[in-house]
């Protein structure tokens, strides 16, 4: 797999027009559609993007198993290659999601990269993020194609499986620019830790030349 094909460009913009413009500028193999863009443009944009790019649909579904299964069946027709759900929804929910698609890789979100030990304690999930990520990943890998975790936990998850997909947000070419994410690493570190794909948004989207920023990251990965 080439370095460029390991980067999923997050189209975290408010409109379909801006999303298509950014995708055209950068011309990556993968793009990510998150909640903001999906709520703005709906399924039609996913279908349109899927004609030219591999799409990760980052909806982080979390509901009772029957509801998640029904939602996955609806998403399955849009052409996305990956769909995210929350591991915290439990084993039955994960099973329901996985059994409701024939075309997508379902990924379990372990712990959001915006959360640290204090945040987990505040919501009743006491302990270190690494501990919870490993626990949830073990369960997820029994049913799902892979997990989403920060690059700091990618090595822990990779120890559990040499083949599973590990998708890491919280990737920063300049690791000091964390914004609202607390558990981050550079692209090279994330790959070294075992990540399969890197989700990168701000560093590309907010650059004066997004295409150049994308190419610079590819070069950092040796591509």
N, C-alpha and C positions, 0 to 999 in steps of 0.2 A: 504494500500500500504506500503510495507517495505521501510526502509530508503534507502537500496541499489538501489531499483527500481526507486527512485526519482532522481538519479544521471545520467546525460547524459555525457558520457566521450567524449570529443572533440578529434577526431582523426586528429588534425591539424599537419600533417606530410606530407612530399613531395612525398611519394610513397605508392603504394598499399601494397608492401611488409612490410614496416614499420607500416602501419595502421593495417594490419592483425596480425602482431607480437604484437603490443600494445594491441589490442582487446583480443587476446588470453591470454596475461599476466594477464590482469585485469579481464577479463570475466564478464563484466557488463551486465545489462539487456538492456541498451540503449547506442548507440554510435551516434556521430554527424559527418557527412561528410560536410565539408565546401568548400569554393571556391578553395583553394589551391589543396586539394586532388581531388576534382571533375574535375578540369582542368587538373590535371596530369593523372588521371586514367579513367575518364568518367563514363558513366552509368553502365558498367560491374561490377565495384567494388561495387556499391550500391546494385546491384542484389545479389552479392556474400555475402556481409555483412548481407543482409536481410534474408538470410537463417538461420542465427544463432542469430541475434540481432534485436531489434527494432531500426530502423534508423530514425534519424532526418536529413533531407537534408536541409542544411542551405545555400540556394542560394540567398536569399534576392532579389527575382525578383522585377523589377521595370521598367515597360514599358507601352505602350498603352494597353488597355484592351484586344484587340484581340490577341496581341502577347503573353501576359502573359497567356491567356486562352490556346493558342496552346502549350506553354511550359509546362503548368501544365498537359495537356493531355498526353504529352510525358513522363513526370516524373511519372505519375500515374501508369504506367505499371512496374515500377522498384521494387516495394515492400516496399518503404519507408512509415513510419507511420506519419511523420510530414514533412511539407514543409514551408519554410518562404518566405514571400513577404514583401515589404515595405508599411506601411500604407500611406506614403506620396504620393503613386501612385494614391490615391483617391478612392472614394466609388465605382465607376463603375468598376475600376480595381479589387478591392477586391471581388465584386460580380462575376465578370468573372472568377476569380481564384477559388472561392468556388464552382461554378457551373460546373467546369471542372474536378472534381475528385469525385470518389465514394469510395475511399479507404484511403485517407489521411486527416489528420487534417491540415488545412491551418492556419498558425500563422502570425499575422501582427507585424512586427518590428516597434516599436513606435519611440524611439530615441536611436541611438547607444550609448553604454556605454562608448565609447571613447570621447563623446562630453559633454561639460559643457555649462554654460550660455554664455560665451564669444564665443564659437564655434558656437552656434546657432545664435547668433547675427550677426556673420560674414557672415553667409550664408542666412541671411534674415529671420530667424525664431526667432525673438527676444522674450525674456521672459525666464522664468525658465524651466528647463527640466521637472520638475514635472507637470507644467501647460500643456505643449505640449503633454506629455505622456497621461495625463488624457483625453485631447481633442481627440487625435487619438484613444485611447482605446475605448472611447464611440462609435465612428464611427465603429471601427473594430468589436466590439462585436455584432453589428447588423447583421453581415454577416459571420464572421469567427469563428473558434473553440476556438481561444484564441489569446494571444499576447505575444510578447517578450519585456521585459523591464528590467531595472536594478533592483536589489533587493531593492534599496531605494524607488522605486515607486510601488513595488508589493502591498503594503497595500492600496494605492490609487486605484489601479485597482481591488483589491479584494472587495473593498467597492461597486464597480459597479456591481459585479456578484459573487455569492457564488459558482458557478459551472464552470465558464470558465477556460480554461487552461492558466496558467501563467508560462512562461518559463523564467528563469533569468540567463543570463551570468553575468560576472563581479562578480563571486563568488570566494572568496579567503579564504582558511583556516587561512592564516595569512593576515589580512585585510590591513596590511601596504605594502604588495607586490603587488602594483597595476599595474605595467608594463605600457602598453599604455591605460589602462582603468581608467576612472576618477570617475565613480560612482559604488563603490563596497561594498560588505559586506561579512560577514562570512556565511558559510552554514547554521548554526543554525539560524542566524538572517534572512536570506532569507526565510527559511521555516516559521519562526514565523510571517513574514510579509505577508504570504499568497502564496508563490511560490508553484507551483505544481511540477515543475522539475527544477533542477539546472544543468546548463551547466558548466562543470569544465574541463579545459584543462591542462594548464601549471603545476598546482600543482600536477597532476598525471603524465603527460607525461614526465616532466623534473626531476622527482624524481629518485633516484638511484634504488629504488624498487617500480615501479608503482603500483603493486598489494598491497603492504603494505600501500602505500599512500592512495589508494582507500579505503581500510579497515579502516584506521584511520579516514577518513572523515565520513564513515558510523557510526563509533563509536561515533563521535561527534554529530551525528543526533539521537543517541539513538538506533541505529539498531544493 
